[in-house]
Amino acid sequence: MLSAAFKPFRSTYNYLRYAIHDQPVIFWAIVIGVSGPAMVVTVPRIRANFGWVPPEPIPITYPLPNRERKPVSGYDDE
């Protein structure tokens, strides 16, 4: 009875064992695909432990000087 409960896991294990030897690209694609969601949780915590601080956001506007603006002259087409 217990062995019937583990049959899906056994077939998955057998497929992965087959993929390691005959199709390693598929095996490594599965490994990387499974590790991706786990990295979403673990990598930020590891970075914080090493003291990583996110950089300042990039400015999206140019700061204008606090003075009177002079009109540009000498560059007009005639």
Phi and psi restraints in degrees (range 20) as a CNS / XPLOR table:
assign (resid 1 and name C) (resid 2 and name N)
       (resid 2 and name CA) (resid 2 and name C) 1.0 -68.3 20.0 2
assign (resid 2 and name N) (resid 2 and name CA)
       (resid 2 and name C) (resid 3 and name N) 1.0 -35.2 20.0 2
assign (resid 2 and name C) (resid 3 and name N)
       (resid 3 and name CA) (resid 3 and name C) 1.0 -66.9 20.0 2
assign (resid 3 and name N) (resid 3 and name CA)
       (resid 3 and name C) (resid 4 and name N) 1.0 -28.0 20.0 2
assign (resid 3 and name C) (resid 4 and name N)
       (resid 4 and name CA) (resid 4 and name C) 1.0 -69.1 20.0 2
assign (resid 4 and name N) (resid 4 and name CA)
       (resid 4 and name C) (resid 5 and name N) 1.0 -29.8 20.0 2
assign (resid 4 and name C) (resid 5 and name N)
       (resid 5 and name CA) (resid 5 and name C) 1.0 -70.9 20.0 2
assign (resid 5 and name N) (resid 5 and name CA)
       (resid 5 and name C) (resid 6 and name N) 1.0 -28.4 20.0 2
assign (resid 5 and name C) (resid 6 and name N)
       (resid 6 and name CA) (resid 6 and name C) 1.0 -96.0 20.0 2
assign (resid 6 and name N) (resid 6 and name CA)
       (resid 6 and name C) (resid 7 and name N) 1.0 4.0 20.0 2
assign (resid 6 and name C) (resid 7 and name N)
       (resid 7 and name CA) (resid 7 and name C) 1.0 -60.4 20.0 2
assign (resid 7 and name N) (resid 7 and name CA)
       (resid 7 and name C) (resid 8 and name N) 1.0 -42.4 20.0 2
assign (resid 7 and name C) (resid 8 and name N)
       (resid 8 and name CA) (resid 8 and name C) 1.0 -62.6 20.0 2
assign (resid 8 and name N) (resid 8 and name CA)
       (resid 8 and name C) (resid 9 and name N) 1.0 -36.5 20.0 2
assign (resid 8 and name C) (resid 9 and name N)
       (resid 9 and name CA) (resid 9 and name C) 1.0 -70.7 20.0 2
assign (resid 9 and name N) (resid 9 and name CA)
       (resid 9 and name C) (resid 10 and name N) 1.0 -36.2 20.0 2
assign (resid 9 and name C) (resid 10 and name N)
       (resid 10 and name CA) (resid 10 and name C) 1.0 -66.6 20.0 2
assign (resid 10 and name N) (resid 10 and name CA)
       (resid 10 and name C) (resid 11 and name N) 1.0 -40.9 20.0 2
assign (resid 10 and name C) (resid 11 and name N)
       (resid 11 and name CA) (resid 11 and name C) 1.0 -68.9 20.0 2
assign (resid 11 and name N) (resid 11 and name CA)
       (resid 11 and name C) (resid 12 and name N) 1.0 -34.4 20.0 2
assign (resid 11 and name C) (resid 12 and name N)
       (resid 12 and name CA) (resid 12 and name C) 1.0 -64.9 20.0 2
assign (resid 12 and name N) (resid 12 and name CA)
       (resid 12 and name C) (resid 13 and name N) 1.0 -44.4 20.0 2
assign (resid 12 and name C) (resid 13 and name N)
       (resid 13 and name CA) (resid 13 and name C) 1.0 -61.8 20.0 2
assign (resid 13 and name N) (resid 13 and name CA)
       (resid 13 and name C) (resid 14 and name N) 1.0 -42.6 20.0 2
assign (resid 13 and name C) (resid 14 and name N)
       (resid 14 and name CA) (resid 14 and name C) 1.0 -64.3 20.0 2
assign (resid 14 and name N) (resid 14 and name CA)
       (resid 14 and name C) (resid 15 and name N) 1.0 -39.1 20.0 2
assign (resid 14 and name C) (resid 15 and name N)
       (resid 15 and name CA) (resid 15 and name C) 1.0 -65.9 20.0 2
assign (resid 15 and name N) (resid 15 and name CA)
       (resid 15 and name C) (resid 16 and name N) 1.0 -43.1 20.0 2
assign (resid 15 and name C) (resid 16 and name N)
       (resid 16 and name CA) (resid 16 and name C) 1.0 -63.9 20.0 2
assign (resid 16 and name N) (resid 16 and name CA)
       (resid 16 and name C) (resid 17 and name N) 1.0 -38.4 20.0 2
assign (resid 16 and name C) (resid 17 and name N)
       (resid 17 and name CA) (resid 17 and name C) 1.0 -63.7 20.0 2
assign (resid 17 and name N) (resid 17 and name CA)
       (resid 17 and name C) (resid 18 and name N) 1.0 -40.4 20.0 2
assign (resid 17 and name C) (resid 18 and name N)
       (resid 18 and name CA) (resid 18 and name C) 1.0 -64.1 20.0 2
assign (resid 18 and name N) (resid 18 and name CA)
       (resid 18 and name C) (resid 19 and name N) 1.0 -44.0 20.0 2
assign (resid 18 and name C) (resid 19 and name N)
       (resid 19 and name CA) (resid 19 and name C) 1.0 -67.1 20.0 2
assign (resid 19 and name N) (resid 19 and name CA)
       (resid 19 and name C) (resid 20 and name N) 1.0 -33.0 20.0 2
assign (resid 19 and name C) (resid 20 and name N)
       (resid 20 and name CA) (resid 20 and name C) 1.0 -59.3 20.0 2
assign (resid 20 and name N) (resid 20 and name CA)
       (resid 20 and name C) (resid 21 and name N) 1.0 -42.7 20.0 2
assign (resid 20 and name C) (resid 21 and name N)
       (resid 21 and name CA) (resid 21 and name C) 1.0 -87.8 20.0 2
assign (resid 21 and name N) (resid 21 and name CA)
       (resid 21 and name C) (resid 22 and name N) 1.0 -40.8 20.0 2
assign (resid 21 and name C) (resid 22 and name N)
       (resid 22 and name CA) (resid 22 and name C) 1.0 -96.3 20.0 2
assign (resid 22 and name N) (resid 22 and name CA)
       (resid 22 and name C) (resid 23 and name N) 1.0 -32.0 20.0 2
assign (resid 22 and name C) (resid 23 and name N)
       (resid 23 and name CA) (resid 23 and name C) 1.0 -138.9 20.0 2
assign (resid 23 and name N) (resid 23 and name CA)
       (resid 23 and name C) (resid 24 and name N) 1.0 75.6 20.0 2
assign (resid 23 and name C) (resid 24 and name N)
       (resid 24 and name CA) (resid 24 and name C) 1.0 -64.0 20.0 2
assign (resid 24 and name N) (resid 24 and name CA)
       (resid 24 and name C) (resid 25 and name N) 1.0 -25.1 20.0 2
assign (resid 24 and name C) (resid 25 and name N)
       (resid 25 and name CA) (resid 25 and name C) 1.0 -63.4 20.0 2
assign (resid 25 and name N) (resid 25 and name CA)
       (resid 25 and name C) (resid 26 and name N) 1.0 -41.8 20.0 2
assign (resid 25 and name C) (resid 26 and name N)
       (resid 26 and name CA) (resid 26 and name C) 1.0 -65.9 20.0 2
assign (resid 26 and name N) (resid 26 and name CA)
       (resid 26 and name C) (resid 27 and name N) 1.0 -41.7 20.0 2
assign (resid 26 and name C) (resid 27 and name N)
       (resid 27 and name CA) (resid 27 and name C) 1.0 -60.8 20.0 2
assign (resid 27 and name N) (resid 27 and name CA)
       (resid 27 and name C) (resid 28 and name N) 1.0 -48.7 20.0 2
assign (resid 27 and name C) (resid 28 and name N)
       (resid 28 and name CA) (resid 28 and name C) 1.0 -69.2 20.0 2
assign (resid 28 and name N) (resid 28 and name CA)
       (resid 28 and name C) (resid 29 and name N) 1.0 -29.4 20.0 2
assign (resid 28 and name C) (resid 29 and name N)
       (resid 29 and name CA) (resid 29 and name C) 1.0 -64.0 20.0 2
assign (resid 29 and name N) (resid 29 and name CA)
       (resid 29 and name C) (resid 30 and name N) 1.0 -39.8 20.0 2
assign (resid 29 and name C) (resid 30 and name N)
       (resid 30 and name CA) (resid 30 and name C) 1.0 -66.8 20.0 2
assign (resid 30 and name N) (resid 30 and name CA)
       (resid 30 and name C) (resid 31 and name N) 1.0 -43.4 20.0 2
assign (resid 30 and name C) (resid 31 and name N)
       (resid 31 and name CA) (resid 31 and name C) 1.0 -61.9 20.0 2
assign (resid 31 and name N) (resid 31 and name CA)
       (resid 31 and name C) (resid 32 and name N) 1.0 -46.4 20.0 2
assign (resid 31 and name C) (resid 32 and name N)
       (resid 32 and name CA) (resid 32 and name C) 1.0 -67.4 20.0 2
assign (resid 32 and name N) (resid 32 and name CA)
       (resid 32 and name C) (resid 33 and name N) 1.0 -39.4 20.0 2
assign (resid 32 and name C) (resid 33 and name N)
       (resid 33 and name CA) (resid 33 and name C) 1.0 -64.4 20.0 2
assign (resid 33 and name N) (resid 33 and name CA)
       (resid 33 and name C) (resid 34 and name N) 1.0 -35.6 20.0 2
assign (resid 33 and name C) (resid 34 and name N)
       (resid 34 and name CA) (resid 34 and name C) 1.0 -76.8 20.0 2
assign (resid 34 and name N) (resid 34 and name CA)
       (resid 34 and name C) (resid 35 and name N) 1.0 -33.2 20.0 2
assign (resid 34 and name C) (resid 35 and name N)
       (resid 35 and name CA) (resid 35 and name C) 1.0 -77.4 20.0 2
assign (resid 35 and name N) (resid 35 and name CA)
       (resid 35 and name C) (resid 36 and name N) 1.0 -18.8 20.0 2
assign (resid 35 and name C) (resid 36 and name N)
       (resid 36 and name CA) (resid 36 and name C) 1.0 -58.0 20.0 2
assign (resid 36 and name N) (resid 36 and name CA)
       (resid 36 and name C) (resid 37 and name N) 1.0 -54.1 20.0 2
assign (resid 36 and name C) (resid 37 and name N)
       (resid 37 and name CA) (resid 37 and name C) 1.0 -62.7 20.0 2
assign (resid 37 and name N) (resid 37 and name CA)
       (resid 37 and name C) (resid 38 and name N) 1.0 -33.1 20.0 2
assign (resid 37 and name C) (resid 38 and name N)
       (resid 38 and name CA) (resid 38 and name C) 1.0 -67.2 20.0 2
assign (resid 38 and name N) (resid 38 and name CA)
       (resid 38 and name C) (resid 39 and name N) 1.0 -34.1 20.0 2
assign (resid 38 and name C) (resid 39 and name N)
       (resid 39 and name CA) (resid 39 and name C) 1.0 -70.2 20.0 2
assign (resid 39 and name N) (resid 39 and name CA)
       (resid 39 and name C) (resid 40 and name N) 1.0 -27.5 20.0 2
assign (resid 39 and name C) (resid 40 and name N)
       (resid 40 and name CA) (resid 40 and name C) 1.0 -60.9 20.0 2
assign (resid 40 and name N) (resid 40 and name CA)
       (resid 40 and name C) (resid 41 and name N) 1.0 -34.7 20.0 2
assign (resid 40 and name C) (resid 41 and name N)
       (resid 41 and name CA) (resid 41 and name C) 1.0 -85.0 20.0 2
assign (resid 41 and name N) (resid 41 and name CA)
       (resid 41 and name C) (resid 42 and name N) 1.0 -39.5 20.0 2
assign (resid 41 and name C) (resid 42 and name N)
       (resid 42 and name CA) (resid 42 and name C) 1.0 -87.5 20.0 2
assign (resid 42 and name N) (resid 42 and name CA)
       (resid 42 and name C) (resid 43 and name N) 1.0 -36.0 20.0 2
assign (resid 42 and name C) (resid 43 and name N)
       (resid 43 and name CA) (resid 43 and name C) 1.0 -63.7 20.0 2
assign (resid 43 and name N) (resid 43 and name CA)
       (resid 43 and name C) (resid 44 and name N) 1.0 -44.5 20.0 2
assign (resid 43 and name C) (resid 44 and name N)
       (resid 44 and name CA) (resid 44 and name C) 1.0 -60.1 20.0 2
assign (resid 44 and name N) (resid 44 and name CA)
       (resid 44 and name C) (resid 45 and name N) 1.0 -36.9 20.0 2
assign (resid 44 and name C) (resid 45 and name N)
       (resid 45 and name CA) (resid 45 and name C) 1.0 -67.3 20.0 2
assign (resid 45 and name N) (resid 45 and name CA)
       (resid 45 and name C) (resid 46 and name N) 1.0 -40.8 20.0 2
assign (resid 45 and name C) (resid 46 and name N)
       (resid 46 and name CA) (resid 46 and name C) 1.0 -64.8 20.0 2
assign (resid 46 and name N) (resid 46 and name CA)
       (resid 46 and name C) (resid 47 and name N) 1.0 -42.4 20.0 2
assign (resid 46 and name C) (resid 47 and name N)
       (resid 47 and name CA) (resid 47 and name C) 1.0 -61.5 20.0 2
assign (resid 47 and name N) (resid 47 and name CA)
       (resid 47 and name C) (resid 48 and name N) 1.0 -42.1 20.0 2
assign (resid 47 and name C) (resid 48 and name N)
       (resid 48 and name CA) (resid 48 and name C) 1.0 -64.0 20.0 2
assign (resid 48 and name N) (resid 48 and name CA)
       (resid 48 and name C) (resid 49 and name N) 1.0 -36.8 20.0 2
assign (resid 48 and name C) (resid 49 and name N)
       (resid 49 and name CA) (resid 49 and name C) 1.0 -65.4 20.0 2
assign (resid 49 and name N) (resid 49 and name CA)
       (resid 49 and name C) (resid 50 and name N) 1.0 -29.7 20.0 2
assign (resid 49 and name C) (resid 50 and name N)
       (resid 50 and name CA) (resid 50 and name C) 1.0 -85.9 20.0 2
assign (resid 50 and name N) (resid 50 and name CA)
       (resid 50 and name C) (resid 51 and name N) 1.0 -0.1 20.0 2
assign (resid 50 and name C) (resid 51 and name N)
       (resid 51 and name CA) (resid 51 and name C) 1.0 88.7 20.0 2
assign (resid 51 and name N) (resid 51 and name CA)
       (resid 51 and name C) (resid 52 and name N) 1.0 17.2 20.0 2
assign (resid 51 and name C) (resid 52 and name N)
       (resid 52 and name CA) (resid 52 and name C) 1.0 -71.3 20.0 2
assign (resid 52 and name N) (resid 52 and name CA)
       (resid 52 and name C) (resid 53 and name N) 1.0 132.0 20.0 2
assign (resid 52 and name C) (resid 53 and name N)
       (resid 53 and name CA) (resid 53 and name C) 1.0 -121.4 20.0 2
assign (resid 53 and name N) (resid 53 and name CA)
       (resid 53 and name C) (resid 54 and name N) 1.0 131.9 20.0 2
assign (resid 53 and name C) (resid 54 and name N)
       (resid 54 and name CA) (resid 54 and name C) 1.0 -63.4 20.0 2
assign (resid 54 and name N) (resid 54 and name CA)
       (resid 54 and name C) (resid 55 and name N) 1.0 145.3 20.0 2
assign (resid 54 and name C) (resid 55 and name N)
       (resid 55 and name CA) (resid 55 and name C) 1.0 -71.2 20.0 2
assign (resid 55 and name N) (resid 55 and name CA)
       (resid 55 and name C) (resid 56 and name N) 1.0 165.3 20.0 2
assign (resid 55 and name C) (resid 56 and name N)
       (resid 56 and name CA) (resid 56 and name C) 1.0 -63.8 20.0 2
assign (resid 56 and name N) (resid 56 and name CA)
       (resid 56 and name C) (resid 57 and name N) 1.0 147.2 20.0 2
assign (resid 56 and name C) (resid 57 and name N)
       (resid 57 and name CA) (resid 57 and name C) 1.0 -66.0 20.0 2
assign (resid 57 and name N) (resid 57 and name CA)
       (resid 57 and name C) (resid 58 and name N) 1.0 147.0 20.0 2
assign (resid 57 and name C) (resid 58 and name N)
       (resid 58 and name CA) (resid 58 and name C) 1.0 -70.7 20.0 2
assign (resid 58 and name N) (resid 58 and name CA)
       (resid 58 and name C) (resid 59 and name N) 1.0 133.6 20.0 2
assign (resid 58 and name C) (resid 59 and name N)
       (resid 59 and name CA) (resid 59 and name C) 1.0 -66.0 20.0 2
assign (resid 59 and name N) (resid 59 and name CA)
       (resid 59 and name C) (resid 60 and name N) 1.0 139.7 20.0 2
assign (resid 59 and name C) (resid 60 and name N)
       (resid 60 and name CA) (resid 60 and name C) 1.0 -100.9 20.0 2
assign (resid 60 and name N) (resid 60 and name CA)
       (resid 60 and name C) (resid 61 and name N) 1.0 -6.4 20.0 2
assign (resid 60 and name C) (resid 61 and name N)
       (resid 61 and name CA) (resid 61 and name C) 1.0 -131.4 20.0 2
assign (resid 61 and name N) (resid 61 and name CA)
       (resid 61 and name C) (resid 62 and name N) 1.0 157.3 20.0 2
assign (resid 61 and name C) (resid 62 and name N)
       (resid 62 and name CA) (resid 62 and name C) 1.0 -90.4 20.0 2
assign (resid 62 and name N) (resid 62 and name CA)
       (resid 62 and name C) (resid 63 and name N) 1.0 127.4 20.0 2
assign (resid 62 and name C) (resid 63 and name N)
       (resid 63 and name CA) (resid 63 and name C) 1.0 -70.9 20.0 2
assign (resid 63 and name N) (resid 63 and name CA)
       (resid 63 and name C) (resid 64 and name N) 1.0 125.2 20.0 2
assign (resid 63 and name C) (resid 64 and name N)
       (resid 64 and name CA) (resid 64 and name C) 1.0 -82.4 20.0 2
assign (resid 64 and name N) (resid 64 and name CA)
       (resid 64 and name C) (resid 65 and name N) 1.0 143.3 20.0 2
assign (resid 64 and name C) (resid 65 and name N)
       (resid 65 and name CA) (resid 65 and name C) 1.0 -68.4 20.0 2
assign (resid 65 and name N) (resid 65 and name CA)
       (resid 65 and name C) (resid 66 and name N) 1.0 149.9 20.0 2
assign (resid 65 and name C) (resid 66 and name N)
       (resid 66 and name CA) (resid 66 and name C) 1.0 -90.4 20.0 2
assign (resid 66 and name N) (resid 66 and name CA)
       (resid 66 and name C) (resid 67 and name N) 1.0 68.8 20.0 2
assign (resid 66 and name C) (resid 67 and name N)
       (resid 67 and name CA) (resid 67 and name C) 1.0 -154.5 20.0 2
assign (resid 67 and name N) (resid 67 and name CA)
       (resid 67 and name C) (resid 68 and name N) 1.0 172.9 20.0 2
assign (resid 67 and name C) (resid 68 and name N)
       (resid 68 and name CA) (resid 68 and name C) 1.0 -70.7 20.0 2
assign (resid 68 and name N) (resid 68 and name CA)
       (resid 68 and name C) (resid 69 and name N) 1.0 137.2 20.0 2
assign (resid 68 and name C) (resid 69 and name N)
       (resid 69 and name CA) (resid 69 and name C) 1.0 -91.3 20.0 2
assign (resid 69 and name N) (resid 69 and name CA)
       (resid 69 and name C) (resid 70 and name N) 1.0 128.7 20.0 2
assign (resid 69 and name C) (resid 70 and name N)
       (resid 70 and name CA) (resid 70 and name C) 1.0 -93.1 20.0 2
assign (resid 70 and name N) (resid 70 and name CA)
       (resid 70 and name C) (resid 71 and name N) 1.0 138.9 20.0 2
assign (resid 70 and name C) (resid 71 and name N)
       (resid 71 and name CA) (resid 71 and name C) 1.0 -68.4 20.0 2
assign (resid 71 and name N) (resid 71 and name CA)
       (resid 71 and name C) (resid 72 and name N) 1.0 145.2 20.0 2
assign (resid 71 and name C) (resid 72 and name N)
       (resid 72 and name CA) (resid 72 and name C) 1.0 -76.8 20.0 2
assign (resid 72 and name N) (resid 72 and name CA)
       (resid 72 and name C) (resid 73 and name N) 1.0 137.1 20.0 2
assign (resid 72 and name C) (resid 73 and name N)
       (resid 73 and name CA) (resid 73 and name C) 1.0 -134.4 20.0 2
assign (resid 73 and name N) (resid 73 and name CA)
       (resid 73 and name C) (resid 74 and name N) 1.0 153.2 20.0 2
assign (resid 73 and name C) (resid 74 and name N)
       (resid 74 and name CA) (resid 74 and name C) 1.0 94.1 20.0 2
assign (resid 74 and name N) (resid 74 and name CA)
       (resid 74 and name C) (resid 75 and name N) 1.0 0.6 20.0 2
assign (resid 74 and name C) (resid 75 and name N)
       (resid 75 and name CA) (resid 75 and name C) 1.0 -116.7 20.0 2
assign (resid 75 and name N) (resid 75 and name CA)
       (resid 75 and name C) (resid 76 and name N) 1.0 9.0 20.0 2
assign (resid 75 and name C) (resid 76 and name N)
       (resid 76 and name CA) (resid 76 and name C) 1.0 -78.6 20.0 2
assign (resid 76 and name N) (resid 76 and name CA)
       (resid 76 and name C) (resid 77 and name N) 1.0 146.0 20.0 2
assign (resid 76 and name C) (resid 77 and name N)
       (resid 77 and name CA) (resid 77 and name C) 1.0 -79.7 20.0 2
assign (resid 77 and name N) (resid 77 and name CA)
       (resid 77 and name C) (resid 78 and name N) 1.0 142.1 20.0 2
